[in-house]
Amino acid sequence: METQIVPISKVRPNANNPRIIKNIKFKKLVASIQDLPSMLHLRPIVVDEDYTILGGNMRYKACIEAGLKEVPIIVASELTDEQKKSFVIKDNVSYGEWDWDILGNEYNFEELDEWAMDLPADMFKEDIDYSLLDEEDFEQELDNMEGDVRRALQIPFEAEHYEEAKELYNFWVNEGAYVGAMIIEFLKEERKNAGL
C-alpha cells in the first residue's frame, strides 16, 4: 500500500465512527495540522475502496477546518466488512500509557497542552498528601531540585477553571518565578496554619 495525495472532496467521512473530538481539543488538532502539515504524510488517512475513512476521521475534519484542498491517504481495499469495523475501533484505542517522569522532565507542559495532551481525571487525589513535608531531609530535597533538575508537580482543578489556572501559571513563569517552589512554600504555610 502506498500513500496517495487526493482532493479532500474525494474522501468520505465515516458516519459510523464512534470516536469524536470537541471544542478546544478539535481547535488544537486544527492548529497542529497547520503548524506541522507533514504530520499527515507520516500518518495518512486510511480509507476503504470507496474512500470512506477507516482511520483519521478527526484529522479529516481538522484538515477541512484548516482549509486543506488535498490530503494524503492509504487505500485499504483488501479488508472485509468485519475487518473494517474492527480497524475503526482498533485505530482509536490507546494501548500504552504515559511515563509521567519523562513528560515532567523532558517536555514543556505548555507545549503538551498545545498538542492537546489529555490528563486523566483519576490521576488526581481529592486529599492533599502533606507527608512529603514530614521528611527530615525535605529542605535538602528542595535544594537538590534546584538548578537544571526539573520535576513535575500536578495540581488538581475543575475543568471550568482551566483557562484561569493556565493564565496564572503563565503569569508567574513569565515573571521568572519557580512555580513549584511557590506551591511547596504555600503548602508548608497551609500545614503550619492548620496546626499539622
C-alpha positions in Angstrom: 0.0 0.0 0.0 1.3 3.3 -0.9 0.3 6.8 0.1 -1.7 8.8 -2.5 -2.5 12.5 -2.5 -6.1 13.1 -3.4 -8.6 16.0 -3.3 -10.1 16.2 0.1 -13.6 16.2 -1.6 -12.9 12.7 -2.7 -12.6 11.4 0.9 -15.9 10.5 2.7 -16.2 10.7 6.5 -17.3 7.5 8.3 -20.7 8.1 9.7 -20.3 5.0 12.0 -17.1 6.1 13.6 -17.8 6.3 17.4 -14.8 8.5 18.1 -15.3 12.3 18.4 -13.3 15.3 19.4 -14.8 18.5 20.6 -14.2 22.2 21.3 -10.7 23.1 22.4 -9.1 19.7 21.5 -10.5 20.0 18.0 -9.1 23.5 17.6 -5.7 22.2 18.9 -5.8 19.4 16.3 -6.5 22.0 13.5 -3.6 24.1 14.8 -1.3 21.1 14.9 -2.1 20.3 11.3 -1.5 23.9 10.3 1.8 24.0 12.3 3.1 20.6 11.1 1.3 19.6 7.9 4.0 17.0 7.2 2.4 15.0 10.1 -0.3 14.0 7.6 2.3 12.4 5.3 3.7 10.5 8.1 0.3 9.3 9.3 -2.0 9.4 6.3 -5.8 8.9 6.5 -6.8 5.3 5.9 -9.8 4.8 3.6 -11.5 1.8 2.1 -12.0 1.2 -1.7 -15.0 3.6 -1.6 -12.8 6.3 0.0 -14.8 6.1 3.3 -12.5 6.8 6.2 -11.4 3.9 8.4 -8.7 5.7 10.3 -8.4 9.5 10.6 -11.9 10.8 10.8 -11.0 13.7 13.2 -7.8 14.5 11.2 -10.0 14.7 8.1 -12.4 17.1 9.8 -9.5 19.2 11.1 -8.0 19.3 7.5 -11.2 20.7 6.2 -11.2 23.3 9.0 -7.6 24.1 8.3 -8.5 24.8 4.6 -6.5 21.9 3.0 -7.6 21.0 -0.5 -5.7 17.7 -0.7 -4.8 15.1 1.9 -2.5 12.0 1.9 -4.4 8.7 2.1 -3.8 5.0 2.1 -6.4 2.8 0.4 -7.0 -0.4 2.4 -9.0 -2.3 -0.3 -8.3 -5.8 0.9 -10.3 -5.7 4.2 -13.6 -7.5 4.8 -16.6 -5.6 6.3 -15.8 -7.1 9.7 -12.1 -6.1 9.5 -13.1 -2.6 8.5 -15.3 -2.3 11.7 -12.5 -3.7 13.7 -10.0 -1.3 12.2 -12.2 1.7 13.1 -12.1 0.8 16.8 -8.5 -0.5 17.0 -7.2 2.6 15.3 -8.6 4.7 18.1 -7.6 2.5 21.1 -4.7 3.6 23.1 -2.8 0.6 24.4 0.0 2.4 26.1 0.2 4.8 29.0 2.3 7.9 29.6 5.5 7.9 31.6 4.9 10.9 33.8 8.6 11.2 34.8 9.7 11.6 31.2 6.9 14.0 30.4 7.7 16.1 33.5 11.5 16.1 32.9 11.8 16.2 29.1 8.7 18.1 27.8 7.3 21.6 28.2 3.8 21.4 29.7 2.7 24.4 27.7 3.6 22.6 24.5 1.9 19.4 25.8 -1.2 21.5 26.4 -1.0 23.0 22.9 -0.7 19.4 21.5 -3.9 18.5 23.2 -2.4 16.2 25.8 -5.2 14.7 27.8 -4.6 14.3 31.5 -6.9 11.6 33.0 -9.0 12.8 35.9 -8.4 9.7 38.0 -4.8 10.6 38.5 -5.7 13.4 40.9 -6.4 12.7 44.5 -9.1 14.6 46.5 -7.0 15.0 49.6 -3.6 16.7 49.7 -0.8 14.5 50.9 1.4 16.5 53.2 3.6 13.5 54.2 6.4 14.7 51.9 6.7 17.8 54.2 7.4 15.5 57.2 10.7 14.2 55.7 13.6 15.3 57.9 15.7 16.0 54.8 12.9 17.8 53.0 14.9 21.1 52.7 17.8 19.1 51.3 15.5 17.5 48.8 14.3 21.0 47.7 17.9 22.1 47.3 18.6 19.1 45.2 15.7 20.1 42.9 17.4 23.4 42.1 19.5 24.0 39.1 18.9 22.1 35.9 16.9 19.3 37.5 13.2 19.6 36.7 10.4 17.8 38.4 6.7 17.6 37.6 4.1 18.8 40.0 0.4 18.0 39.5 -2.3 20.4 40.7 -5.9 19.3 40.5 -8.5 21.9 39.5 -12.0 21.8 38.0 -12.2 21.8 34.2 -14.1 25.1 34.1 -11.1 26.8 35.8 -8.6 25.6 33.2 -8.1 28.9 31.4 -7.7 30.8 34.7 -5.2 28.3 36.0 -3.2 28.4 32.8 -3.1 32.2 32.9 -1.9 32.2 36.5 0.8 29.7 35.7 1.9 31.6 32.6 2.0 34.9 34.6 4.3 33.5 37.3 6.6 31.7 34.8 6.9 34.9 32.7 7.8 36.8 35.9 10.7 34.3 36.3 9.2 32.5 39.3 9.8 28.9 40.1 6.1 27.9 40.4 6.8 24.5 42.0 8.8 26.2 44.9 5.9 28.7 45.4 3.4 25.9 45.7 5.6 24.0 48.2 6.0 27.1 50.3 2.2 27.7 50.2 1.6 24.1 51.3 4.1 24.4 54.1 2.3 27.6 55.3 -1.1 26.0 55.0 0.1 23.0 57.0 1.5 25.2 59.7 -1.7 27.3 59.9 -3.7 24.0 60.2 -1.6 23.0 63.1 -0.3 19.8 61.4 
